[in-house]
């Protein structure tokens, strides 16, 4: 089976996959990359209201064959917020 490398970035930190993973093909690598994005968001609580998470899939030759990104955008609604802790 071919080996794929899933590199990732959260806007502040980049990880270059040195080990890779054996998968059945390009489509399986694409699925793994897309599946990683929500996990990245959950693991790294954003320190602001906008952050981009990205993954790049490399094949055995080192060529990037697939890229995907997820942008997290947050904004207070109805004026300024963030100071209230009341639960209603």
DAVENFEN-V663956 format. One line per field, one symbol per residue. burial: I if it has 9 or more other C-alpha atoms within 8 Angstrom, else O. A space follows every 50 residues. Layout:
BEGIN
burial = ???
END
This chain:
BEGIN
burial = OIIIIIIIIIOOOIOOOOOIOOIOOOOIIIOOIIOIIOOIIOOOOOOOII IIIIIIIIIIOOOIOOIIIOOIOOOOOOOOOOOOOOOO
END
